Amino acid sequence: MIEKRYAAEAVGTFGIVFAPVALSATSGFQGGASGLLAAALVSGLSVLAMIYALGPVSAAHFNPAVTLGFASAKRFPWRFVPGYIASQLAGALLAAGLAAMMFGTGRGVHIPTGTLVQNVGTEFVLSFFLMLVIIAVATDRRVSSTAPAIAIGLTVVFCVLVGGPVTGGSMNPARSLGPALVTGGDVFSRVWLYLLVPPSRRGSTRLCASTASTPWAPRTSCSRRWRRRCESPRNQKRHAATEPRAGFP
């Protein structure tokens, strides 16, 4: 069973990496889409589609920073973290390699253009907002099962629109590392930004988990007088609905 989850993570990460990398290559073709808006839409829509397709299998992390965030928030078992991250990196490298074989190297790479403070700050803030939304919609049982993919996909769109001109709006170490490894050269020397900043939000991830997915003061204890009423099937069902979901199906 765990092998299916690893495979789903590899396939999903392949999808969300191949789509924007291939877009950057096909934008030069006649009728090809180009520009920041196109890149943001393709990035967000690919995430949305992969969550719908593979979320029931692996919980659709597709991002080492998300896997570490769920584990830090105690929503995901640490023993599965290495396998998930290895699968994500393999999927990203395969996607970048295939795109390079089809269109040539240097496509879809992230190159920071701002100052050090601007680059680090942009990736940190955007990664924080992405993790906030993921924790809020993916771990709360009160949220409809159809909502996470849409919310997360739209968040990726606005994050790429905001961060694209500065860092490319990565928020995903695998998304940046795959094309960088295939391209090599000076591009690879700058990939440290995308490897260190998104996963570095462990403290802020705990804050997200405690604020975004904590239900509004549910009653958790009962006096003797009200114990029978609180333990009724109706109340048990209501309290169970407020328990956070895990980042693991």
N, C-alpha and C positions, 0 to 999 in steps of 0.2 A: 504493500500500500504506500509506503513512504517513497518507493521508487517512482510511483506515478506522480507524487507531489513534486519531487525533484524534476521530473521530466516536464511537468506543467510550468514550473518556474523557468526552466530553460527555454521552452517554446514561447512563453509570454514575454520574456525579456528579449528574445530574438525579434518578436513582432514590434515591440515598442522602440527598439534600436534600428531595425532595418527600415522602418517607415520614414523617419526623418532623414536618415542617411541617404536613402534612395531618392527622396524628394530633392535634396541638394544637388544630386547628380542629374535628375531628369528636368530640373528647372531650366536647363539650357536647351532642351528640346523644343521643337515647335509646339506651341500650345501648353507647355509645361508651366505649372504654378511656381511662383517665386515670391520672395519677400518674407518679412517677419510674420505677417498674419497667416500666411500659408504654413509656415513652419510651426507656429503655435497650434493651429487647427489640426495638422497632421499628428503632432505629438500628443495632443489631448485626445483626439479621436482614437488613436491607436491604443492608448491606455484604457479608454472606455471600452473598446471592443474586447481587448484581452481580459479585462476584469469580468465582463459578462461571460466570455467563453470559458475561462479557466478558474475563475474565482471559487466555484464549488469544489474544485479539486485541491487547490493549494492555498486558498485565501488570497491569491493574487498579490504577492508582495512585489516581485519584479524589480526590486531595488534593494541593494545591501543596506542602505541607510534605513529603509522601512523595516527590514528584518531585525536589525539591531535595535530600532526604536520599539518595536513590539516586545522584543525580549527584555529590554530595559524597563518597560512598563509592566512587565510580568503578564503579558498577553500571549506569549509564545515561548515554548520550551527552548532553553539554551542549547540542549543537546542536538537540536536540528539546525541551529544557526550555520555551522560550517557547511553542511550539505546544501542548504538553500543558497548561500552566497556563492559557493562553487558552481552551482547550476546557473545562477544568474550571470556570473562572469563568463561561463562557457557559452551561454546563449548570445550574450553581447558580442563576444569575439567571433562567433560563427556568423552573426549578422553582418558585422563590419567586414569580415573576410569575404563573404559572398558578394556584398556590394562592391568591394574593391575588385573582385574578379570580373564583375559585370561592367563597372563604370570607371574603374581606375581608383587609385588611392587618393587620400586627401579629401574625401567627401564626408561631410557631416561632422568634422572635428570641432571641438570647442576650444576657442582661443580667447582668453580674457584680454580685454582691451582697456580696462580702467586701471586706476592705481591699486596698490595692495589693499588699502582700506576699502575701496569701492568694490573690488572683486570679492574679498572675504565677506564683507557686509551683505552684499547682494545675495550670494549663495546661502549664507546663514539665514537671513530673513525669509527668503523664498522657501528654503527647506523647512523652516519652522512652520510656515503657513501650510505647506503641503502636509506635514505630519499632523498638524492640528486638525485639518479636515479629515485625514484618514482615521485618526483616533476617534474623532467625533462621530463619523458616520459608519465606520466599519466595526466598532466594538460595542455599540449601544443597541440592545435588542428592541428598543422602541422605534428605531429607524427602519423604514421599509427596506426590504432586501433589494429593491430596484434602485434605491437612492445612491448607494456608495459609488457605483460606476460613473453616474452622471456628475455627482459632486466632485469626485476626484479628477475626472477628465476635464471639467471646466476649470478646476484649480490649476491644473497643468497648463491650460491655455493661457490664463491670465499671468501665471508665473513666467512663461516663456515670453509673453508680450512685454512684461516689465524687465526681465533680466536678460533677454536676448541681446540687446545692444551692448551690454556690459560683459557678461560671461557666457552667453548662450543659453542661460536658464537651464542648467543641467539638473540639479537637485538629485542626481542619480549617479553614483560612482561608476556603475557598470556602463551606463550610456556614454560616459566620457572616455572610459578606459578602453573599451573595445576599438573604436576608431583610432585612438591614439596609438595603441599597440600595433595596429596594421599600418598606420602611416609612418610612425617612428620619427626620427629626427628631432627638430626643435619642438614639435608639437608634444612629444612625449615628456619633455622636460618641464612642461607647464601643467601636466595633468595632476600634480600634487594637490592643487586647489580643490579639485572635484573629489579626490579621494579622502581628504582630511576634513573639509568643512561640513558636508552633509552628515556624516556619521558622528560628528563631534557634539551633537545636540542631545546627549543622553539626559542631562539635567532638565533641559527644556521639554524633552519628550515626557518625562515624569510629570511635569507641570501640565502638559497637554492632557495626559491621561487622567489627572486628578480634577481638572476643570471641565474638560469637554465631555467626558464619558461618565462622569459621576451624576447619577440622577438626583432630582431635587428632594433632598431630605426624606427618603422613604422611612416609614416606621419599621424599626428593626427589633424592637423589644416591646414586651407587653406586660402589664401588671397582671396579677392573678385574676382580677375582675374581668379584664378584657382578653385574657389569653384564649379562651374558647372562640371568641369572635375573631381574633387575629389569626388563629390557626384554621379558620374555615377554608374550604377549597377555593372560594372566590378570592380571598385575600392572599392565599399562597400563590395563586396564579398571577395576581397583580404584582406582588413583590418579585416573583421570578422574572417577570417581563422587564424589570429594571436592572437586572444583573448584567454586567458587561459581557459581550461576546469576546471570544478569544480571536487572535489573529491567525487561527489555525482551524480548519474545518473538522 
